[in-house]
Amino acid sequence: MSTVPDQKPVQRTGNDLEKRFPLALVLYATLAVLVFVTMDAGKVMVMGKPVELRLLPLIIIGGMALRTILARQAERIRRGK
């Protein structure tokens, strides 16, 4: 049985996170475009009003993108930039 030496958790540096941020937003946008193109424009009734089905995943993806933006801003504030 082999043992793994104790490893410290990997800490992301601010510079590393700054490099990944644009890629994350591009991937969110790509995913949103794919959802918009591939999903049917069917409608469901929500509180008596018709709502397109493709809006639900777009809202979720938008929320994830917003969370990413807010996390970046919080990290900038913590670092004092």
Backbone atoms as SQL, in Angstrom:
CREATE TABLE atoms (id INTEGER PRIMARY KEY, chain TEXT, resi INTEGER, resn TEXT, atom TEXT, x REAL, y REAL, z REAL);
INSERT INTO atoms VALUES
  (1, 'A', 1, 'MET', 'N', 0.846, -1.165, 0.000),
  (2, 'A', 1, 'MET', 'CA', 0.000, 0.000, 0.000),
  (3, 'A', 1, 'MET', 'C', 0.900, 1.238, 0.000),
  (4, 'A', 2, 'SER', 'N', 0.689, 2.138, -0.947),
  (5, 'A', 2, 'SER', 'CA', 1.526, 3.331, -1.016),
  (6, 'A', 2, 'SER', 'C', 0.865, 4.461, -0.221),
  (7, 'A', 3, 'THR', 'N', 1.703, 5.315, 0.310),
  (8, 'A', 3, 'THR', 'CA', 1.180, 6.450, 1.064),
  (9, 'A', 3, 'THR', 'C', 1.504, 7.723, 0.316),
  (10, 'A', 4, 'VAL', 'N', 0.609, 8.675, 0.427),
  (11, 'A', 4, 'VAL', 'CA', 0.798, 9.970, -0.211),
  (12, 'A', 4, 'VAL', 'C', 1.262, 10.939, 0.864),
  (13, 'A', 5, 'PRO', 'N', 2.362, 11.635, 0.620),
  (14, 'A', 5, 'PRO', 'CA', 2.822, 12.592, 1.632),
  (15, 'A', 5, 'PRO', 'C', 1.795, 13.706, 1.818),
  (16, 'A', 6, 'ASP', 'N', 1.816, 14.296, 2.998),
  (17, 'A', 6, 'ASP', 'CA', 0.879, 15.384, 3.278),
  (18, 'A', 6, 'ASP', 'C', 1.088, 16.504, 2.271),
  (19, 'A', 7, 'GLN', 'N', -0.002, 16.924, 1.679),
  (20, 'A', 7, 'GLN', 'CA', 0.061, 17.994, 0.703),
  (21, 'A', 7, 'GLN', 'C', -0.740, 19.176, 1.204),
  (22, 'A', 8, 'LYS', 'N', -0.207, 20.365, 0.962),
  (23, 'A', 8, 'LYS', 'CA', -0.934, 21.570, 1.321),
  (24, 'A', 8, 'LYS', 'C', -1.994, 21.833, 0.255),
  (25, 'A', 9, 'PRO', 'N', -3.141, 22.375, 0.662),
  (26, 'A', 9, 'PRO', 'CA', -4.139, 22.717, -0.353),
  (27, 'A', 9, 'PRO', 'C', -3.597, 23.807, -1.279),
  (28, 'A', 10, 'VAL', 'N', -3.980, 23.732, -2.540),
  (29, 'A', 10, 'VAL', 'CA', -3.508, 24.694, -3.522),
  (30, 'A', 10, 'VAL', 'C', -4.245, 26.005, -3.313),
  (31, 'A', 11, 'GLN', 'N', -3.495, 27.069, -3.140),
  (32, 'A', 11, 'GLN', 'CA', -4.074, 28.397, -2.992),
  (33, 'A', 11, 'GLN', 'C', -3.997, 29.110, -4.339),
  (34, 'A', 12, 'ARG', 'N', -5.106, 29.606, -4.794),
  (35, 'A', 12, 'ARG', 'CA', -5.119, 30.369, -6.036),
  (36, 'A', 12, 'ARG', 'C', -4.672, 31.790, -5.744),
  (37, 'A', 13, 'THR', 'N', -3.786, 32.291, -6.556),
  (38, 'A', 13, 'THR', 'CA', -3.350, 33.669, -6.385),
  (39, 'A', 13, 'THR', 'C', -4.309, 34.587, -7.123),
  (40, 'A', 14, 'GLY', 'N', -4.304, 35.843, -6.755),
  (41, 'A', 14, 'GLY', 'CA', -5.177, 36.805, -7.413),
  (42, 'A', 14, 'GLY', 'C', -4.892, 36.897, -8.896),
  (43, 'A', 15, 'ASN', 'N', -3.620, 36.820, -9.269),
  (44, 'A', 15, 'ASN', 'CA', -3.245, 36.908, -10.669),
  (45, 'A', 15, 'ASN', 'C', -3.794, 35.721, -11.451),
  (46, 'A', 16, 'ASP', 'N', -3.747, 34.542, -10.855),
  (47, 'A', 16, 'ASP', 'CA', -4.271, 33.337, -11.500),
  (48, 'A', 16, 'ASP', 'C', -5.778, 33.454, -11.711),
  (49, 'A', 17, 'LEU', 'N', -6.473, 33.964, -10.711),
  (50, 'A', 17, 'LEU', 'CA', -7.926, 34.138, -10.829),
  (51, 'A', 17, 'LEU', 'C', -8.279, 35.188, -11.878),
  (52, 'A', 18, 'GLU', 'N', -7.473, 36.239, -11.973),
  (53, 'A', 18, 'GLU', 'CA', -7.717, 37.286, -12.966),
  (54, 'A', 18, 'GLU', 'C', -7.569, 36.731, -14.380),
  (55, 'A', 19, 'LYS', 'N', -6.648, 35.796, -14.566),
  (56, 'A', 19, 'LYS', 'CA', -6.452, 35.202, -15.889),
  (57, 'A', 19, 'LYS', 'C', -7.615, 34.305, -16.268),
  (58, 'A', 20, 'ARG', 'N', -8.215, 33.630, -15.303),
  (59, 'A', 20, 'ARG', 'CA', -9.304, 32.688, -15.576),
  (60, 'A', 20, 'ARG', 'C', -10.653, 33.374, -15.749),
  (61, 'A', 21, 'PHE', 'N', -10.803, 34.580, -15.238),
  (62, 'A', 21, 'PHE', 'CA', -12.081, 35.273, -15.250),
  (63, 'A', 21, 'PHE', 'C', -12.645, 35.475, -16.666),
  (64, 'A', 22, 'PRO', 'N', -11.867, 36.019, -17.608),
  (65, 'A', 22, 'PRO', 'CA', -12.437, 36.193, -18.959),
  (66, 'A', 22, 'PRO', 'C', -12.849, 34.869, -19.604),
  (67, 'A', 23, 'LEU', 'N', -12.078, 33.827, -19.371),
  (68, 'A', 23, 'LEU', 'CA', -12.421, 32.517, -19.915),
  (69, 'A', 23, 'LEU', 'C', -13.753, 32.028, -19.336),
  (70, 'A', 24, 'ALA', 'N', -13.950, 32.233, -18.046),
  (71, 'A', 24, 'ALA', 'CA', -15.204, 31.810, -17.411),
  (72, 'A', 24, 'ALA', 'C', -16.397, 32.539, -18.035),
  (73, 'A', 25, 'LEU', 'N', -16.262, 33.834, -18.257),
  (74, 'A', 25, 'LEU', 'CA', -17.371, 34.588, -18.853),
  (75, 'A', 25, 'LEU', 'C', -17.634, 34.158, -20.293),
  (76, 'A', 26, 'VAL', 'N', -16.577, 33.862, -21.036),
  (77, 'A', 26, 'VAL', 'CA', -16.754, 33.381, -22.410),
  (78, 'A', 26, 'VAL', 'C', -17.478, 32.037, -22.402),
  (79, 'A', 27, 'LEU', 'N', -17.120, 31.167, -21.472),
  (80, 'A', 27, 'LEU', 'CA', -17.787, 29.868, -21.388),
  (81, 'A', 27, 'LEU', 'C', -19.252, 30.006, -20.983),
  (82, 'A', 28, 'TYR', 'N', -19.551, 30.922, -20.067),
  (83, 'A', 28, 'TYR', 'CA', -20.954, 31.169, -19.709),
  (84, 'A', 28, 'TYR', 'C', -21.733, 31.669, -20.930),
  (85, 'A', 29, 'ALA', 'N', -21.148, 32.593, -21.679),
  (86, 'A', 29, 'ALA', 'CA', -21.821, 33.131, -22.864),
  (87, 'A', 29, 'ALA', 'C', -22.029, 32.041, -23.912),
  (88, 'A', 30, 'THR', 'N', -21.021, 31.202, -24.107),
  (89, 'A', 30, 'THR', 'CA', -21.135, 30.103, -25.068),
  (90, 'A', 30, 'THR', 'C', -22.250, 29.139, -24.660),
  (91, 'A', 31, 'LEU', 'N', -22.289, 28.812, -23.386),
  (92, 'A', 31, 'LEU', 'CA', -23.338, 27.923, -22.888),
  (93, 'A', 31, 'LEU', 'C', -24.720, 28.547, -23.083),
  (94, 'A', 32, 'ALA', 'N', -24.838, 29.845, -22.824),
  (95, 'A', 32, 'ALA', 'CA', -26.121, 30.527, -23.000),
  (96, 'A', 32, 'ALA', 'C', -26.550, 30.512, -24.467),
  (97, 'A', 33, 'VAL', 'N', -25.616, 30.735, -25.377),
  (98, 'A', 33, 'VAL', 'CA', -25.944, 30.701, -26.804),
  (99, 'A', 33, 'VAL', 'C', -26.389, 29.298, -27.210),
  (100, 'A', 34, 'LEU', 'N', -25.679, 28.280, -26.722),
  (101, 'A', 34, 'LEU', 'CA', -26.059, 26.905, -27.045),
  (102, 'A', 34, 'LEU', 'C', -27.451, 26.569, -26.511),
  (103, 'A', 35, 'VAL', 'N', -27.764, 27.022, -25.311),
  (104, 'A', 35, 'VAL', 'CA', -29.102, 26.788, -24.751),
  (105, 'A', 35, 'VAL', 'C', -30.149, 27.477, -25.613),
  (106, 'A', 36, 'PHE', 'N', -29.884, 28.713, -25.988),
  (107, 'A', 36, 'PHE', 'CA', -30.853, 29.484, -26.767),
  (108, 'A', 36, 'PHE', 'C', -31.101, 28.839, -28.128),
  (109, 'A', 37, 'VAL', 'N', -30.033, 28.335, -28.751),
  (110, 'A', 37, 'VAL', 'CA', -30.164, 27.761, -30.088),
  (111, 'A', 37, 'VAL', 'C', -30.790, 26.370, -30.059),
  (112, 'A', 38, 'THR', 'N', -30.459, 25.576, -29.059),
  (113, 'A', 38, 'THR', 'CA', -30.900, 24.184, -29.071),
  (114, 'A', 38, 'THR', 'C', -32.244, 23.939, -28.399),
  (115, 'A', 39, 'MET', 'N', -32.645, 24.793, -27.477),
  (116, 'A', 39, 'MET', 'CA', -33.916, 24.554, -26.794),
  (117, 'A', 39, 'MET', 'C', -35.085, 25.047, -27.627),
  (118, 'A', 40, 'ASP', 'N', -36.191, 24.340, -27.500),
  (119, 'A', 40, 'ASP', 'CA', -37.415, 24.711, -28.181),
  (120, 'A', 40, 'ASP', 'C', -38.003, 25.964, -27.525),
  (121, 'A', 41, 'ALA', 'N', -38.698, 26.731, -28.307),
  (122, 'A', 41, 'ALA', 'CA', -39.312, 27.957, -27.792),
  (123, 'A', 41, 'ALA', 'C', -40.695, 27.680, -27.215),
  (124, 'A', 42, 'GLY', 'N', -40.898, 26.493, -26.638),
  (125, 'A', 42, 'GLY', 'CA', -42.175, 26.152, -26.024),
  (126, 'A', 42, 'GLY', 'C', -42.507, 27.077, -24.870),
  (127, 'A', 43, 'LYS', 'N', -43.771, 27.145, -24.540),
  (128, 'A', 43, 'LYS', 'CA', -44.202, 28.047, -23.472),
  (129, 'A', 43, 'LYS', 'C', -44.918, 27.262, -22.380),
  (130, 'A', 44, 'VAL', 'N', -44.770, 27.742, -21.147),
  (131, 'A', 44, 'VAL', 'CA', -45.490, 27.201, -20.003),
  (132, 'A', 44, 'VAL', 'C', -46.188, 28.368, -19.317),
  (133, 'A', 45, 'MET', 'N', -47.239, 28.051, -18.607),
  (134, 'A', 45, 'MET', 'CA', -47.979, 29.092, -17.897),
  (135, 'A', 45, 'MET', 'C', -47.385, 29.290, -16.508),
  (136, 'A', 46, 'VAL', 'N', -47.004, 30.517, -16.202),
  (137, 'A', 46, 'VAL', 'CA', -46.491, 30.881, -14.886),
  (138, 'A', 46, 'VAL', 'C', -47.333, 32.036, -14.381),
  (139, 'A', 47, 'MET', 'N', -48.077, 31.792, -13.327),
  (140, 'A', 47, 'MET', 'CA', -48.988, 32.784, -12.759),
  (141, 'A', 47, 'MET', 'C', -49.922, 33.363, -13.823),
  (142, 'A', 48, 'GLY', 'N', -50.395, 32.481, -14.686),
  (143, 'A', 48, 'GLY', 'CA', -51.359, 32.889, -15.692),
  (144, 'A', 48, 'GLY', 'C', -50.774, 33.533, -16.931),
  (145, 'A', 49, 'LYS', 'N', -49.450, 33.641, -17.030),
  (146, 'A', 49, 'LYS', 'CA', -48.821, 34.263, -18.194),
  (147, 'A', 49, 'LYS', 'C', -47.909, 33.257, -18.874),
  (148, 'A', 50, 'PRO', 'N', -47.887, 33.245, -20.205),
  (149, 'A', 50, 'PRO', 'CA', -46.991, 32.320, -20.905),
  (150, 'A', 50, 'PRO', 'C', -45.539, 32.776, -20.809),
  (151, 'A', 51, 'VAL', 'N', -44.656, 31.837, -20.466),
  (152, 'A', 51, 'VAL', 'CA', -43.224, 32.119, -20.345),
  (153, 'A', 51, 'VAL', 'C', -42.480, 31.082, -21.177),
  (154, 'A', 52, 'GLU', 'N', -41.485, 31.537, -21.953),
  (155, 'A', 52, 'GLU', 'CA', -40.711, 30.612, -22.773),
  (156, 'A', 52, 'GLU', 'C', -39.857, 29.702, -21.897),
  (157, 'A', 53, 'LEU', 'N', -39.806, 28.430, -22.263),
  (158, 'A', 53, 'LEU', 'CA', -39.028, 27.452, -21.495),
  (159, 'A', 53, 'LEU', 'C', -37.533, 27.755, -21.500),
  (160, 'A', 54, 'ARG', 'N', -37.022, 28.301, -22.586),
  (161, 'A', 54, 'ARG', 'CA', -35.581, 28.533, -22.663),
  (162, 'A', 54, 'ARG', 'C', -35.117, 29.642, -21.722),
  (163, 'A', 55, 'LEU', 'N', -36.036, 30.420, -21.180),
  (164, 'A', 55, 'LEU', 'CA', -35.638, 31.482, -20.259),
  (165, 'A', 55, 'LEU', 'C', -35.112, 30.936, -18.933),
  (166, 'A', 56, 'LEU', 'N', -35.642, 29.810, -18.489),
  (167, 'A', 56, 'LEU', 'CA', -35.224, 29.258, -17.200),
  (168, 'A', 56, 'LEU', 'C', -33.732, 28.938, -17.163),
  (169, 'A', 57, 'PRO', 'N', -33.188, 28.154, -18.098),
  (170, 'A', 57, 'PRO', 'CA', -31.738, 27.908, -18.033),
  (171, 'A', 57, 'PRO', 'C', -30.916, 29.168, -18.280),
  (172, 'A', 58, 'LEU', 'N', -31.438, 30.096, -19.088),
  (173, 'A', 58, 'LEU', 'CA', -30.697, 31.341, -19.309),
  (174, 'A', 58, 'LEU', 'C', -30.613, 32.163, -18.029),
  (175, 'A', 59, 'ILE', 'N', -31.674, 32.169, -17.247),
  (176, 'A', 59, 'ILE', 'CA', -31.655, 32.878, -15.965),
  (177, 'A', 59, 'ILE', 'C', -30.663, 32.222, -15.009),
  (178, 'A', 60, 'ILE', 'N', -30.629, 30.888, -15.001),
  (179, 'A', 60, 'ILE', 'CA', -29.697, 30.175, -14.127),
  (180, 'A', 60, 'ILE', 'C', -28.251, 30.458, -14.536),
  (181, 'A', 61, 'ILE', 'N', -27.961, 30.412, -15.834),
  (182, 'A', 61, 'ILE', 'CA', -26.606, 30.700, -16.319),
  (183, 'A', 61, 'ILE', 'C', -26.238, 32.150, -16.004),
  (184, 'A', 62, 'GLY', 'N', -27.178, 33.051, -16.177),
  (185, 'A', 62, 'GLY', 'CA', -26.927, 34.452, -15.839),
  (186, 'A', 62, 'GLY', 'C', -26.630, 34.637, -14.359),
  (187, 'A', 63, 'GLY', 'N', -27.330, 33.890, -13.510),
  (188, 'A', 63, 'GLY', 'CA', -27.065, 33.952, -12.066),
  (189, 'A', 63, 'GLY', 'C', -25.682, 33.436, -11.722),
  (190, 'A', 64, 'MET', 'N', -25.262, 32.373, -12.406),
  (191, 'A', 64, 'MET', 'CA', -23.914, 31.841, -12.166),
  (192, 'A', 64, 'MET', 'C', -22.851, 32.835, -12.628),
  (193, 'A', 65, 'ALA', 'N', -23.091, 33.499, -13.755),
  (194, 'A', 65, 'ALA', 'CA', -22.145, 34.508, -14.240),
  (195, 'A', 65, 'ALA', 'C', -22.084, 35.685, -13.267),
  (196, 'A', 66, 'LEU', 'N', -23.230, 36.101, -12.764),
  (197, 'A', 66, 'LEU', 'CA', -23.263, 37.190, -11.784),
  (198, 'A', 66, 'LEU', 'C', -22.502, 36.812, -10.521),
  (199, 'A', 67, 'ARG', 'N', -22.668, 35.578, -10.078),
  (200, 'A', 67, 'ARG', 'CA', -21.946, 35.107, -8.887),
  (201, 'A', 67, 'ARG', 'C', -20.431, 35.137, -9.127),
  (202, 'A', 68, 'THR', 'N', -20.004, 34.766, -10.330),
  (203, 'A', 68, 'THR', 'CA', -18.583, 34.801, -10.667),
  (204, 'A', 68, 'THR', 'C', -18.061, 36.229, -10.644),
  (205, 'A', 69, 'ILE', 'N', -18.832, 37.155, -11.198),
  (206, 'A', 69, 'ILE', 'CA', -18.425, 38.562, -11.203),
  (207, 'A', 69, 'ILE', 'C', -18.335, 39.103, -9.783),
  (208, 'A', 70, 'LEU', 'N', -19.323, 38.781, -8.951),
  (209, 'A', 70, 'LEU', 'CA', -19.306, 39.263, -7.566),
  (210, 'A', 70, 'LEU', 'C', -18.158, 38.651, -6.771),
  (211, 'A', 71, 'ALA', 'N', -17.832, 37.388, -7.027),
  (212, 'A', 71, 'ALA', 'CA', -16.708, 36.752, -6.343),
  (213, 'A', 71, 'ALA', 'C', -15.397, 37.424, -6.720),
  (214, 'A', 72, 'ARG', 'N', -15.259, 37.801, -7.984),
  (215, 'A', 72, 'ARG', 'CA', -14.041, 38.504, -8.427),
  (216, 'A', 72, 'ARG', 'C', -13.943, 39.864, -7.747),
  (217, 'A', 73, 'GLN', 'N', -15.060, 40.574, -7.689),
  (218, 'A', 73, 'GLN', 'CA', -15.051, 41.881, -7.032),
  (219, 'A', 73, 'GLN', 'C', -14.727, 41.752, -5.550),
  (220, 'A', 74, 'ALA', 'N', -15.268, 40.738, -4.897),
  (221, 'A', 74, 'ALA', 'CA', -14.990, 40.528, -3.477),
  (222, 'A', 74, 'ALA', 'C', -13.514, 40.239, -3.257),
  (223, 'A', 75, 'GLU', 'N', -12.924, 39.458, -4.134),
  (224, 'A', 75, 'GLU', 'CA', -11.495, 39.149, -4.017),
  (225, 'A', 75, 'GLU', 'C', -10.651, 40.403, -4.226),
  (226, 'A', 76, 'ARG', 'N', -11.062, 41.245, -5.159),
  (227, 'A', 76, 'ARG', 'CA', -10.338, 42.507, -5.373),
  (228, 'A', 76, 'ARG', 'C', -10.412, 43.399, -4.133),
  (229, 'A', 77, 'ILE', 'N', -11.590, 43.436, -3.505),
  (230, 'A', 77, 'ILE', 'CA', -11.758, 44.271, -2.312),
  (231, 'A', 77, 'ILE', 'C', -10.897, 43.721, -1.179),
  (232, 'A', 78, 'ARG', 'N', -10.878, 42.384, -1.018),
  (233, 'A', 78, 'ARG', 'CA', -10.053, 41.769, 0.025),
  (234, 'A', 78, 'ARG', 'C', -8.571, 42.076, -0.169),
  (235, 'A', 79, 'ARG', 'N', -8.142, 42.107, -1.424),
  (236, 'A', 79, 'ARG', 'CA', -6.730, 42.363, -1.705),
  (237, 'A', 79, 'ARG', 'C', -6.399, 43.855, -1.714),
  (238, 'A', 80, 'GLY', 'N', -7.415, 44.698, -1.675),
  (239, 'A', 80, 'GLY', 'CA', -7.203, 46.138, -1.592),
  (240, 'A', 80, 'GLY', 'C', -6.934, 46.798, -2.920),
  (241, 'A', 81, 'LYS', 'N', -7.429, 46.213, -4.033),
  (242, 'A', 81, 'LYS', 'CA', -7.220, 46.815, -5.351),
  (243, 'A', 81, 'LYS', 'C', -8.394, 47.683, -5.707);
